[in-house]
């Protein structure tokens, strides 16, 4: 059965190649996460049962390839076979959505800063957003969530050497690649000061400055999502917010916390967000996650901080109403988050198969 791998499909979508992606999973699985622009038919059970009419309702164009998608790449092979029997150019996505969790694309953030550029690196379905900040011949990577070679290749393409690797906090829904990236590049590993991480790093305290070429990041401690959560303003241009503030939501305070701890962290989050509300209104918010599949359109996910707080205006009537709204709207906990946190605290071992561990959409936001 002809198949296509994740990297090839990413290249096709990024280049705008005519291709139809057909998701044959159940509606329940589809609702969790999906490939941007894909079509859907709830045919999973019918295909597993071997029903020859499972895809009779598909009316995809015959002059372009169709890539069938399921959870792990098995049932999608049955779907591709049925479509081929109908005379269509059908391929099955290798590894299915589990493999697609590592799919990525990039977009440049529009900033005005001397000899400085920011690339947003997006894990399209997992929703992880990481950044390469390049200035002069130096670069910093923030919240690395993909293989180190990817960031090294992107930096090399722009003539940058990665000198700093930063984390905004200890992540709970994806495995951090920050330690690996720092080791492979010889860069300084910078993590907000805390007692959780069990390997060597350079602690970052509130108010610390980090120089990258002509640019300067300043650490702004914003506890709430986690106790060590820290945002990083880039001069007077943009703000790397981690999981403290998203484009239309805020970070959840309950992971690795009991009810009382979650309430106290909610109180801290309210005060941290109040601190961010006082920043210049034009600062572009650059979060560490998004809750929606990212299209391959070269458009970065960012918006001025004033627009974010305008959307969240009714959240800030009082501290108590904020906490109440926050705790009553918590989404389901991220899959495998306990194991992921433990690995991020101890240091990600090399050779670990992460596809199944990380599978699933991002669930760090409350909106």
HELIX and SHEET records of a PDB file:
HELIX    1   1 UNK A    6  UNK A   15  1                                  10    
HELIX    2   2 UNK A   27  UNK A   32  1                                   6    
HELIX    3   3 UNK A   44  UNK A   48  1                                   5    
HELIX    4   4 UNK A   75  UNK A   85  1                                  11    
HELIX    5   5 UNK A   96  UNK A  100  1                                   5    
HELIX    6   6 UNK A  148  UNK A  157  1                                  10    
HELIX    7   7 UNK A  178  UNK A  185  1                                   8    
HELIX    8   8 UNK A  259  UNK A  277  1                                  19    
HELIX    9   9 UNK A  305  UNK A  311  1                                   7    
HELIX   10  10 UNK A  313  UNK A  316  5                                   4    
HELIX   11  11 UNK A  319  UNK A  328  1                                  10    
HELIX   12  12 UNK A  337  UNK A  346  1                                  10    
HELIX   13  13 UNK A  355  UNK A  358  1                                   4    
SHEET    1   A 5 UNK A   3  UNK A   4  0                                        
SHEET    2   A 5 UNK A  90  UNK A  93  1                                        
SHEET    3   A 5 UNK A  65  UNK A  69  1                                        
SHEET    4   A 5 UNK A  19  UNK A  23  1                                        
SHEET    5   A 5 UNK A  39  UNK A  40  1                                        
SHEET    1   B 7 UNK A 104  UNK A 109  0                                        
SHEET    2   B 7 UNK A 116  UNK A 123 -1                                        
SHEET    3   B 7 UNK A 129  UNK A 135 -1                                        
SHEET    4   B 7 UNK A 138  UNK A 142 -1                                        
SHEET    5   B 7 UNK A 161  UNK A 167  1                                        
SHEET    6   B 7 UNK A 188  UNK A 192  1                                        
SHEET    7   B 7 UNK A 202  UNK A 204  1                                        
SHEET    1   C 6 UNK A 209  UNK A 212  0                                        
SHEET    2   C 6 UNK A 215  UNK A 221 -1                                        
SHEET    3   C 6 UNK A 230  UNK A 234 -1                                        
SHEET    4   C 6 UNK A 238  UNK A 242 -1                                        
SHEET    5   C 6 UNK A 284  UNK A 287  1                                        
SHEET    6   C 6 UNK A 303  UNK A 304 -1                                        
SHEET    1   D 2 UNK A 250  UNK A 251  0                                        
SHEET    2   D 2 UNK A 365  UNK A 366 -1                                        
END                                                                             
